Every structure is written in C-alpha cells, then in structure tokens.
Amino acid sequence: MSLSGASVLVAGAGLAGLVAARDLAAMGASVTVVEARDRVGGRVWTLRDGFIDGQHAEAGGDMIDEEQHAIRSLADELGLSQVRILSNGFGYARPDQGGEVKLVPRSAARGWERVGHELAGLAQRYRWSERRWDSPVAADMGRRSVARWLDDIGADSELRATCLGLRGFFLADPEELSLLQLVDQFSQDEAPAPGKMFRIEGGNDRLTAVLAALLGERVHLNTELLAVSQRGGTVRASLRNGRSRTQLQADYLVLALPAPLLRRVPITPALPAQQHEAVASLPYGRGTKTLLQFTSRFWRKTGRPRAFGSPLPIGAGWEGNEEQRGKAGIFALLAGGSASDATNTIIEHEGIQGIVRGLGWLGAKQTDLVAWRQARWESDPWSRGGYALFDPAYKPSLRGWLAQPCGRLFFAGEHTSLRWQGYMNGAVESGHRAAAEVRATHIMGSGQ
Ligand SMILES: Cc1cc2nc3c(=O)[nH]c(=O)nc-3n(C[C@H](O)[C@H](O)[C@H](O)COP(=O)(O)OP(=O)(O)OC[C@H]3O[C@@H](n4cnc5c(N)ncnc54)[C@H](O)[C@@H]3O)c2cc1C
C-alpha cells in the first residue's frame, strides 16, 4: 500500500479530519486522530437530548444539496440513507409596510432572481477572469462590501431586504460580506438557493459516528493540539489531554481545524508570511441555531413552503425534522450575522418565549412549545464561528494559501474548499484532497 510504514497525525475530528484519516488508513498509513472536544463531528452536531417522541434535529450542518457528490457518495459508501426534505423549497418571509409578516413562495418573491439580475455584469467579468481570486478583477470586487454595492447601484428597499436576508446563508450582514463572495455564489452554474435537499436518516452525526467507529482506537478525544514543529523530516506535535502534556512524532500532519483555532497553534518554523496572513485574517460568521419543538407542526399548510429566508431578527427558518414521524415537530431557526446578536438579545430579555412570539405570524403558540435547544457558534470554543466568510478586509489573493501544503503539513476543512466552502461537502472534499496530497508527497519523497 502506498503509505505503509508512514505515520500521520490528523488534528480535528470534524468531517474533514475523519475523512482524511479514513483515506490515509486505507492507504496503509499508521493514523492518529486528536480531537479537543469530548465528541467527534465538530460542526456536525445532531441534538437528541431533551426532545420528546425520540425526535432530533441538527444544531450545525443540516441540508445536503443534490449536486454535493462527495458527501452523498460518502453516505452511500457508509450505508447511510439520505432522505429528501423540504421539497416545497424556500419561501421568503418579510414584514409588509404595516409590519405584518408575510410568507411568499420563492417563485413569487423573486428576490434571488433580482440579486442575480443586478449582479449579472459583475458575474460575467468574474467568469472572464476564470473565477480566479488572484486576479485584479477579484481584488477589486473583494474590497467592496455588499452594502457599498447596494448604495452604489441605488438599490431599493426590497433589494436591500433580500440582501439582508442573505445573512441566514453567509452568516454575515451586507456590511460584513465582500461583493466578491456574493458574486462568486451567483456565478455558479446552480443558483444559491438549492434544488433537491437531503438529510442523513437518523441524524447527520451518523456520518461522523460511523467514520469514527471505523477508525476505532485511532481517535483520541479530549486531546488538544497545542503546538507543531517540523524538523529533520518529521513533525512533532505537543498535545494536551486534561492536565497531561505529551509529544507525538509523525511523518506528516493534517491540520483539519477551523482557522480561528489553527491560528492559535504556534508552528515552527513559521508558515510563509502570506500563508500565515491567509489563516490569521480569515473571519468566521456569527450564527445561532435555535431548535424549537412544538406539540404540532402548525407551520404545515398546503402549498406553503416549510422553509424561508428572511430579514427578521430571528433569522431564516425551516422544519428541522420533516423526515421524522410524530405529531410533534421541530422548527429550526438560523440567525446569521447581526441576527445572531438580535436572537441572543431577545432571549436575554424575553426568554425563549420572545423567539416563539417572533414566529406568531406562522401560527406559533407559546403553550405549544415542549422543548428547545440552542447553539451559538461564535461562542463555541472549538469553532469560534459558524463558518468562514470573506469580508472586504480579506485579500482575495490569499485564499489559495489556505489549502497549500507546507513541507509535511497539510490543511483541510470547510474553509479550504474553493467550490463548497461553508458546506459539509467542502469539508469532505478537503479531507479527500489532503489525504491525496500526503500520498503524493510520500511517493515523491520515497522515490517510489
Ligand atoms: C449553524 C450552522 C449551519 C450549517 N448548515 C449547513 C448546512 O445546512 N449544510 C451544509 O452542508 N453545511 C452547513 N454548515 C457547515 C458545516 O457544518 C461545516 O462546513 C462542516 O461541518 C465543517 O467541517 P470541518 O471538518 O471543516 O470543521 P469542524 O467540524 O469544525 O471540525 C474541526 C474539529 O477540530 C476540532 N479542534 C479545534 N481546535 C482543535 C485543537 N487545537 N486540537 C484538536 N482539535 C481541535 C474541533 O473541536 C472540531 O471537532 C453549517 C454550519 C453551522 C455552524
């Protein structure tokens, strides 16, 4: 086997790290995985405790799009079924002039289409530049915020509201998001609002649980990577498990940590200056997911979408467990950017009932709430944000450095993916990529 005799340490047991570790083990490497939390999965986190009727919902990565082949093939390989969800697609909820919230189907709202139409010229120039982030075209779009662009084109209130609603997708307000990231989304072949969507039957965490089970004792929980050095053809890692500190030596290291954690790990010798800056300056979006279990699925009405984007402070919402049986149901809210702050302020002042009141227009009644759980990702010590975002201060030309190997160090994670950044699919693809890079480096180095 191509990696037999080689040892590889993988730091981070999210989807990216686990996929890399599984590939590397299959290539014959002796693999060790270290994970700082007391569980695997990272930002894939299915919550079961507290909900009645054996129901569950996703506190992190939730929907899988039809064209996300890497994660869908992984599920197939692991024998996990994918169930179709939210087949009515997303609608759009926004207050009318009198302040009453109306939910309109996406086809009627046409908000996405309008954004796409307004961006058409920029998207064309971006495609001409072959979507390269090291081109002046990207540099120019990258330094402008979406808010500035809206001002520059004299956008009306409807277009502004649609762009504000995008904070449920990018986890960033128009002021925080670079025009480049918006153009990048709108110049994909597929529209950003997905077509067919799926979840893993029984919970998305079954993906990471099965991967971890296959890796068995190679996975070490509650073990934090503290520092790394590369010297004389090996990598040394210092690790902390509770009060004990250990050193581990390996031939290669895959760093599958979110950038806010990666930049806290001292690396000797230092990464090239641009690579260091690429990691150090990458912001992550604020995102709070609130899962509300009610005695009935009052939001279901014939022809009405079970998912919506919105500029509301409670964020975007959708049925969080459509595929599960039972009269009760879980409604999920994802509040991104300043909506995350607003959601947390509502909870501080009014308790969870303030959020339920914010869903009154959909038919939510306070008495029908049976359980709720919440994850505020910007306060999570091991991710420090929902997912990466490119703001107007980030230099687009640095992006390629996020995935660039450095000697015996390899980088994986959602934030390193070019096509699927911010998605579970991006994490899976990056894990496969990092493992393939280790293999190629090893083969070239050993003269095979
Ligand atoms: C609220 C929310 C909603 C989302 N919705 C969707 C969605 O609908 N669809 C979709 O496809 N994606 C979604 N995503 C994104 C998706 O969840 C992520 O892209 C993906 O799970 C990231 O995987 P990863 O392996 O790159 O990182 P992570 O899952 O964060 O894994 C990194 C691991 O490294 C560990 N770690 C950190 N520091 C250290 C250290 N020093 N030593 C050891 N271990 C360490 C962490 O504990 C973590 O387990 C969502 C994310 C969030 C937060």
Ligand as a Chemical Component Dictionary entry (heavy atoms), coordinates in Angstrom:
data_LIG
# 
_chem_comp.id                   LIG 
_chem_comp.type                 NON-POLYMER 
_chem_comp.pdbx_formal_charge   0 
_chem_comp.three_letter_code    LIG 
# 
loop_
_chem_comp_atom.comp_id 
_chem_comp_atom.atom_id 
_chem_comp_atom.alt_atom_id 
_chem_comp_atom.type_symbol 
_chem_comp_atom.charge 
_chem_comp_atom.model_Cartn_x 
_chem_comp_atom.model_Cartn_y 
_chem_comp_atom.model_Cartn_z 
_chem_comp_atom.pdbx_ordinal 
LIG C1  C1  C 0 -25.199 26.780 12.205 1  
LIG C2  C2  C 0 -24.568 26.066 11.043 2  
LIG C3  C3  C 0 -25.358 25.628 9.991  3  
LIG C4  C4  C 0 -24.804 24.951 8.924  4  
LIG N1  N1  N 0 -25.617 24.484 7.940  5  
LIG C5  C5  C 0 -25.089 23.739 6.946  6  
LIG C6  C6  C 0 -25.948 23.087 6.004  7  
LIG O1  O1  O 0 -27.176 23.189 6.076  8  
LIG N2  N2  N 0 -25.359 22.353 5.028  9  
LIG C7  C7  C 0 -24.008 22.184 4.945  10 
LIG O2  O2  O 0 -23.540 21.472 4.047  11 
LIG N3  N3  N 0 -23.189 22.756 5.853  12 
LIG C8  C8  C 0 -23.691 23.516 6.848  13 
LIG N4  N4  N 0 -22.874 24.053 7.790  14 
LIG C9  C9  C 0 -21.406 23.948 7.616  15 
LIG C10 C10 C 0 -20.835 22.600 8.031  16 
LIG O3  O3  O 0 -21.366 22.214 9.265  17 
LIG C11 C11 C 0 -19.313 22.752 8.114  18 
LIG O4  O4  O 0 -18.829 23.272 6.890  19 
LIG C12 C12 C 0 -18.563 21.445 8.365  20 
LIG O5  O5  O 0 -19.212 20.657 9.327  21 
LIG C13 C13 C 0 -17.138 21.783 8.795  22 
LIG O6  O6  O 0 -16.381 20.605 8.984  23 
LIG P1  P1  P 0 -14.819 20.716 9.303  24 
LIG O7  O7  O 0 -14.325 19.336 9.458  25 
LIG O8  O8  O 0 -14.184 21.601 8.295  26 
LIG O9  O9  O 0 -14.721 21.527 10.667 27 
LIG P2  P2  P 0 -15.256 21.145 12.133 28 
LIG O10 O10 O 0 -16.493 20.345 12.032 29 
LIG O11 O11 O 0 -15.316 22.403 12.899 30 
LIG O12 O12 O 0 -14.109 20.203 12.710 31 
LIG C14 C14 C 0 -12.922 20.694 13.260 32 
LIG C15 C15 C 0 -12.633 19.942 14.537 33 
LIG O13 O13 O 0 -11.389 20.408 15.086 34 
LIG C16 C16 C 0 -11.507 20.395 16.490 35 
LIG N5  N5  N 0 -10.453 21.245 17.058 36 
LIG C17 C17 C 0 -10.386 22.591 17.076 37 
LIG N6  N6  N 0 -9.228  23.003 17.630 38 
LIG C18 C18 C 0 -8.541  21.893 17.976 39 
LIG C19 C19 C 0 -7.245  21.670 18.552 40 
LIG N7  N7  N 0 -6.432  22.673 18.867 41 
LIG N8  N8  N 0 -6.854  20.380 18.749 42 
LIG C20 C20 C 0 -7.661  19.344 18.401 43 
LIG N9  N9  N 0 -8.890  19.507 17.851 44 
LIG C21 C21 C 0 -9.321  20.767 17.621 45 
LIG C22 C22 C 0 -12.911 20.893 16.737 46 
LIG O14 O14 O 0 -13.365 20.536 18.015 47 
LIG C23 C23 C 0 -13.684 20.187 15.626 48 
LIG O15 O15 O 0 -14.220 18.959 16.051 49 
LIG C24 C24 C 0 -23.408 24.714 8.892  50 
LIG C25 C25 C 0 -22.613 25.136 9.945  51 
LIG C26 C26 C 0 -23.179 25.806 11.016 52 
LIG C27 C27 C 0 -22.310 26.235 12.156 53 
# 
loop_
_chem_comp_bond.comp_id 
_chem_comp_bond.atom_id_1 
_chem_comp_bond.atom_id_2 
_chem_comp_bond.value_order 
_chem_comp_bond.pdbx_ordinal 
LIG C1  C2  SING 1  
LIG C2  C3  SING 2  
LIG C2  C26 DOUB 3  
LIG C3  C4  DOUB 4  
LIG C4  N1  SING 5  
LIG C4  C24 SING 6  
LIG N1  C5  DOUB 7  
LIG C5  C6  SING 8  
LIG C5  C8  SING 9  
LIG C6  O1  DOUB 10 
LIG C6  N2  SING 11 
LIG N2  C7  SING 12 
LIG C7  O2  DOUB 13 
LIG C7  N3  SING 14 
LIG N3  C8  DOUB 15 
LIG C8  N4  SING 16 
LIG N4  C9  SING 17 
LIG N4  C24 SING 18 
LIG C9  C10 SING 19 
LIG C10 O3  SING 20 
LIG C10 C11 SING 21 
LIG C11 O4  SING 22 
LIG C11 C12 SING 23 
LIG C12 O5  SING 24 
LIG C12 C13 SING 25 
LIG C13 O6  SING 26 
LIG O6  P1  SING 27 
LIG P1  O7  DOUB 28 
LIG P1  O8  SING 29 
LIG P1  O9  SING 30 
LIG O9  P2  SING 31 
LIG P2  O10 DOUB 32 
LIG P2  O11 SING 33 
LIG P2  O12 SING 34 
LIG O12 C14 SING 35 
LIG C14 C15 SING 36 
LIG C15 O13 SING 37 
LIG C15 C23 SING 38 
LIG O13 C16 SING 39 
LIG C16 N5  SING 40 
LIG C16 C22 SING 41 
LIG N5  C17 SING 42 
LIG N5  C21 SING 43 
LIG C17 N6  DOUB 44 
LIG N6  C18 SING 45 
LIG C18 C19 SING 46 
LIG C18 C21 DOUB 47 
LIG C19 N7  SING 48 
LIG C19 N8  DOUB 49 
LIG N8  C20 SING 50 
LIG C20 N9  DOUB 51 
LIG N9  C21 SING 52 
LIG C22 O14 SING 53 
LIG C22 C23 SING 54 
LIG C23 O15 SING 55 
LIG C24 C25 DOUB 56 
LIG C25 C26 SING 57 
LIG C26 C27 SING 58 
# 
